[in-house]
Amino acid sequence: MNTKRIAKSTISACLILSIILSIFINPDVVQALSKEVNVNLSQATGDIVFKLVTPSGFIVPTPVGSEMPTVTATPTVAPLQETSPSPSQTLSFTPTPLSSPLPSPEFTSTPFPTPLPFPSPEFTSTPTPEPDSTPTPTTTPIPTPTVSPSPVDTEAPSKPECLISTDRTDTTVSLSWNASTDNVGVKGYYVYRDGVKLNADVTEPYFTDEGLTENSTYKYYVTAYDEAGNESEGSTELVVMTLANNITELNAVANADGSILVSWNQVARAAGYELIIDEFESVYIYETSYLHTGF
C-alpha cells in the first residue's frame, strides 16, 4: 500500500514537473525526461509496471515574437483505482486537458521617449566695419641740398731738397732727394735733364736715368706736384758725368816736399787700377788717385 502511494506521488510530481518544464524547456527535452522517468519507475517498482504516456499536442510551440512560451493545456492525472496488484496488471494514465487555458502573460511595451530636437545654433553675421577714409597727407617736397663746390687747391708742394747722385755708370745716373710736402698731398715728381722733363712716372723720391753716353756730363733738377696739378719750384741743379770705359784723364801734381799726387778718371765697372811708376814699380789702387812719395 505504501509502495502504491509512493508511486502515485512520484508520478504526480513528475507530471507537474513536466508541465513546468514544458513552459521553459524545449518539447524534445520534456519528452526525453518523461521517458527517463518511466524507466526509473519501472526499475523502482520491481514487479509493478507503470507506463507514462505523453499525448501528442501536449506542448504548444512558443509563438514567434514572444519572450515566454504560452501553455495551452496542462495534463491532469486521474485518480488511480485501488486494485490488487498482479504481475500482469498495467496501469494506464490518460492526462485530461485543462478546462481553461492559462492566461498568456501580457507585455506592455513602453515607447522610447522621442529625443528633443537639438536647436540649431544661429550665426549672426557681423558686418565688417569699413575703414574711415583718412585723407592722404600732402607730401612736402624735400629741398635738394645745395652742394657747395670744393675749394680749388692752388697751393703747390714744397720744392725737393738735397738732390745728389748715388751711383753712375758709363750709361746710367742714379739720383735721390728729400721728399716734398703739400697741404693736400704730394702725388709725384718730375725729373728734368738738361732742362727737359723726362717722361717718367716717379712717385718716390729717387730715380735712375738710363740710356746715357759714356764720359758725358748731364745737368739734373727735380720738382714735386699734387693732385690738383700744382707744381713746386725746382730743386738745386746737379751736374753729373757718366763714366768712361777706359782712363782718359791722368794728372800728376808735384808737392813741395817732393811727393807727387797722381789722379785719373773713374772707369765704368772697374774694380781697381794698376799704377806703374818708372816702368819698374807697380802699385794696385782701388781709388782714382795715388800719392807717390819716392822715399
C-alpha positions in Angstrom: 0.0 0.0 0.0 2.9 2.4 0.8 4.5 1.5 -2.4 1.5 2.4 -4.4 1.3 5.8 -2.6 4.9 6.5 -3.3 4.5 5.6 -6.9 1.4 7.7 -7.2 3.0 10.7 -5.6 6.1 10.3 -7.7 4.0 10.1 -11.0 2.1 13.2 -9.9 5.3 15.1 -9.1 6.8 14.1 -12.5 3.7 15.3 -14.3 3.8 18.6 -12.6 7.5 18.9 -13.2 6.9 18.0 -16.9 4.3 20.7 -17.2 6.5 23.3 -15.6 9.5 22.4 -17.7 7.3 22.5 -20.8 7.0 26.2 -20.3 10.7 26.8 -20.3 12.3 23.9 -22.0 12.2 22.6 -25.5 9.5 19.9 -26.1 12.1 17.4 -27.1 13.8 17.8 -23.7 10.5 17.3 -21.9 9.7 14.1 -23.8 13.2 12.7 -23.1 12.7 13.5 -19.4 9.3 11.7 -19.4 10.8 8.6 -21.0 13.7 8.7 -18.5 11.2 8.9 -15.6 9.3 5.9 -17.0 12.4 3.8 -17.0 13.3 4.8 -13.4 9.8 4.0 -12.2 9.8 0.6 -13.8 13.1 -0.3 -12.2 12.0 1.0 -8.8 8.7 -0.9 -8.5 10.1 -4.3 -9.3 7.2 -6.4 -10.4 4.7 -3.5 -10.8 5.0 -1.8 -14.2 4.0 1.8 -14.7 3.6 3.4 -18.1 3.6 7.3 -18.5 2.2 8.4 -21.9 2.5 12.0 -23.1 -0.3 12.7 -25.5 0.5 14.4 -28.8 -0.2 18.1 -29.0 0.6 18.4 -25.3 3.1 21.2 -25.6 2.2 24.1 -27.9 5.1 25.8 -29.7 6.1 29.2 -28.5 4.6 31.9 -30.6 7.1 33.9 -32.7 8.0 37.2 -31.2 7.2 36.2 -27.6 9.8 36.0 -25.0 7.9 33.4 -22.8 6.3 30.3 -24.2 2.5 30.0 -24.0 1.0 26.8 -22.4 -2.3 25.8 -24.0 -3.1 22.7 -22.0 -2.0 21.1 -18.8 -2.5 17.3 -18.3 -4.2 16.2 -15.2 -3.7 12.9 -13.5 -6.8 10.8 -13.0 -7.1 9.2 -9.6 -5.8 5.7 -9.5 -8.2 2.9 -8.6 -7.0 0.6 -6.0 -6.7 -2.8 -7.4 -4.9 -5.8 -6.3 -1.5 -5.8 -7.8 -0.8 -8.6 -10.1 2.2 -9.4 -12.0 0.5 -8.9 -15.3 -1.5 -5.8 -14.4 -0.8 -2.5 -16.2 -1.8 0.9 -15.0 -2.8 3.5 -17.6 -2.9 7.2 -17.1 -4.5 9.5 -19.6 -4.0 13.2 -19.0 -7.0 15.4 -19.3 -6.6 18.8 -20.8 -7.4 21.8 -18.6 -10.8 23.2 -18.9 -9.5 26.7 -19.4 -6.0 27.6 -20.7 -3.6 29.5 -18.6 -3.7 33.2 -19.4 -0.9 34.4 -21.6 1.3 37.0 -20.0 0.8 40.4 -21.3 3.8 42.6 -22.1 3.3 46.3 -22.2 5.8 48.0 -24.5 6.9 51.3 -23.1 7.6 53.6 -26.0 11.2 55.1 -26.1 10.9 58.8 -25.5 11.5 60.8 -28.6 14.6 62.9 -28.2 14.0 66.6 -28.2 15.4 68.3 -31.3 18.7 69.9 -30.7 18.3 73.6 -31.5 20.5 74.7 -34.4 22.8 77.5 -33.5 22.1 80.7 -35.1 25.0 82.6 -36.6 24.8 86.3 -36.7 26.9 87.8 -39.4 28.7 90.9 -38.0 29.3 93.4 -40.8 32.9 94.3 -41.3 33.4 97.9 -40.4 34.5 100.0 -43.3 37.8 101.8 -42.6 37.5 105.5 -42.2 38.7 107.2 -45.2 41.7 109.2 -44.0 42.8 111.9 -46.4 46.2 111.2 -47.8 48.7 113.7 -46.3 50.3 116.0 -48.7 53.9 115.1 -49.2 56.2 118.1 -48.5 58.9 118.1 -51.1 62.3 117.7 -49.6 64.5 120.6 -50.7 67.5 119.5 -52.7 70.6 120.4 -50.7 72.9 122.8 -52.5 76.3 121.3 -53.0 78.9 123.8 -52.4 81.9 123.3 -54.7 85.0 122.2 -53.1 87.6 124.9 -52.8 90.2 124.8 -55.5 93.6 123.7 -54.4 96.0 126.3 -55.6 98.9 125.6 -53.2 101.9 123.8 -54.7 104.1 121.4 -52.8 107.4 122.4 -51.3 110.5 122.0 -53.6 112.7 118.9 -53.3 115.9 119.4 -51.4 119.4 117.8 -51.3 119.5 116.3 -54.8 122.5 114.0 -55.1 123.8 111.3 -57.4 124.0 108.0 -55.6 125.5 106.0 -58.4 126.7 106.3 -62.1 128.0 104.1 -64.8 129.0 104.8 -68.4 125.3 104.8 -69.4 123.2 105.5 -66.2 122.9 108.1 -63.4 121.0 107.4 -60.1 119.5 110.3 -58.2 117.8 110.8 -54.8 116.4 113.8 -52.8 114.3 114.6 -49.8 110.5 114.2 -50.1 108.3 117.3 -50.6 105.2 118.2 -48.6 101.8 119.6 -49.6 98.6 120.8 -47.9 96.6 118.0 -49.6 99.3 115.5 -50.6 102.1 115.1 -53.0 101.2 112.9 -56.0 104.6 112.6 -57.7 107.8 114.2 -59.0 109.0 115.5 -62.4 112.7 114.9 -63.3 114.3 117.3 -65.6 117.6 116.5 -67.6 119.3 119.4 -69.3 116.1 121.5 -68.9 113.8 118.8 -70.5 111.1 117.0 -68.4 111.6 113.2 -68.6 108.6 111.0 -69.5 108.8 109.0 -66.3 106.2 108.2 -63.6 108.1 109.0 -60.4 106.1 108.6 -57.1 109.0 108.1 -54.7 112.0 110.5 -54.0 114.6 108.6 -56.1 115.1 107.9 -59.8 117.6 106.2 -62.2 118.2 107.8 -65.6 119.2 105.3 -68.2 120.5 105.2 -71.9 123.2 107.8 -71.4 126.5 108.2 -73.2 129.8 107.3 -71.5 132.1 110.0 -70.2 129.4 112.6 -70.7 128.1 115.4 -68.5 124.4 115.9 -67.6 122.5 118.5 -65.6 119.5 117.5 -63.4 116.9 119.1 -61.2 113.5 117.8 -59.7 110.1 119.3 -59.0 107.0 118.0 -57.0 103.3 118.2 -58.0 100.0 117.5 -56.2 96.6 116.1 -57.2 95.4 119.5 -58.4 98.4 119.7 -60.8 100.2 122.3 -58.8 104.0 122.0 -59.4 106.6 123.1 -57.0 109.8 125.0 -57.6 112.8 123.1 -59.0 115.5 121.7 -56.8 119.1 122.8 -56.9 120.7 121.8 -60.2 123.1 118.8 -60.1 125.8 118.1 -62.7 126.8 114.5 -63.2 129.3 112.9 -65.6 128.9 109.4 -66.8 131.9 107.1 -66.5 134.3 106.3 -69.3 135.1 102.8 -70.4 138.9 103.5 -70.0 141.2 106.0 -68.5 141.0 109.2 -70.4 142.5 111.7 -67.9 145.7 111.2 -66.0 147.1 114.1 -63.9 150.2 114.5 -61.7 151.0 117.3 -59.3 154.4 117.8 -57.5 154.3 118.9 -53.9 156.9 121.0 -52.1 158.1 118.0 -50.1 158.9 116.2 -53.3 155.9 113.9 -53.3 153.7 113.6 -56.4 149.9 113.3 -56.4 148.6 111.3 -59.3 144.9 111.2 -60.3 142.8 109.9 -63.2 139.2 109.5 -64.3 136.9 106.7 -63.0 136.3 103.9 -65.4 132.9 102.2 -65.6 132.7 98.8 -64.0 136.4 99.0 -62.9 137.2 97.0 -59.8 140.6 98.6 -59.3 143.6 100.2 -61.0 147.3 99.4 -61.5 149.7 102.3 -61.4 153.1 101.8 -63.0 155.9 104.1 -61.9 159.1 104.4 -64.0 158.2 101.1 -65.6 159.9 99.3 -62.8 157.4 99.8 -59.9 153.8 98.7 -59.9 151.0 99.6 -57.4 147.4 98.3 -57.2 145.0 101.0 -56.2 141.2 100.9 -55.7 140.8 104.7 -55.8 141.2 107.2 -58.6 144.3 108.9 -57.1 147.6 108.0 -55.6 150.3 109.9 -53.6 153.8 108.9 -54.5 156.5 110.0 -52.0 159.5 108.4 -53.7 161.3 107.6 -50.5 
